[in-house]
């Protein structure tokens, strides 16, 4: 469809990250008011690696509203 190869790889990386995020296991805590993500979740690790974001920050902000 005329997309440059460098742009294709970026698109594939973003799609792969979104798919890994969909496989993330989030555990409910304290009467479903809070949640947590395992410190060694492979899908979150892959997501962060693909998008170049910090693991601990994503782990925190996926479970907090602010």
C-alpha positions as semicolon CSV with decimal commas, in nm:
position;residue;x (nm);y (nm);z (nm)
1;X;0,000;0,000;0,000
2;X;0,302;0,224;-0,036
3;X;0,418;0,244;0,328
4;X;0,795;0,272;0,371
5;X;0,967;-0,023;0,533
6;X;1,084;0,187;0,829
7;X;0,726;0,298;0,893
8;X;0,603;-0,061;0,858
9;X;0,838;-0,175;1,134
10;X;0,715;0,104;1,361
11;X;0,355;0,007;1,293
12;X;0,432;-0,362;1,359
13;X;0,609;-0,270;1,685
14;X;0,308;-0,068;1,806
15;X;0,063;-0,344;1,711
16;X;0,277;-0,606;1,887
17;X;0,291;-0,387;2,200
18;X;-0,088;-0,349;2,202
19;X;-0,131;-0,726;2,165
20;X;0,104;-0,787;2,460
21;X;-0,088;-0,532;2,666
22;X;-0,404;-0,731;2,600
23;X;-0,240;-1,041;2,753
24;X;-0,140;-0,857;3,071
25;X;-0,259;-1,021;3,395
26;X;-0,396;-0,767;3,640
27;X;-0,488;-0,897;3,986
28;X;-0,768;-0,734;4,186
29;X;-0,697;-0,643;4,548
30;X;-0,898;-0,521;4,847
31;X;-1,260;-0,565;4,741
32;X;-1,183;-0,475;4,378
33;X;-1,084;-0,116;4,469
34;X;-0,720;-0,166;4,376
35;X;-0,514;-0,381;4,143
36;X;-0,158;-0,494;4,089
37;X;0,060;-0,637;3,816
38;X;0,327;-0,899;3,882
39;X;0,682;-0,765;3,903
40;X;0,790;-1,018;3,641
41;X;0,503;-1,013;3,393
42;X;0,654;-1,108;3,056
43;X;0,384;-0,929;2,855
44;X;0,439;-0,598;3,032
45;X;0,814;-0,645;2,988
46;X;0,767;-0,699;2,612
47;X;0,528;-0,402;2,591
48;X;0,780;-0,171;2,761
49;X;1,068;-0,299;2,554
50;X;0,880;-0,252;2,226
51;X;0,774;0,104;2,308
52;X;1,084;0,208;2,503
53;X;0,905;0,295;2,827
54;X;1,011;0,221;3,184
55;X;0,867;-0,101;3,332
56;X;0,810;0,030;3,685
57;X;0,632;0,344;3,561
58;X;0,397;0,148;3,334
59;X;0,330;-0,102;3,612
60;X;0,239;0,185;3,845
61;X;0,027;0,393;3,608
62;X;-0,172;0,102;3,469
63;X;-0,304;0,048;3,824
64;X;-0,358;0,413;3,930
65;X;-0,611;0,660;3,801
66;X;-0,416;0,985;3,833
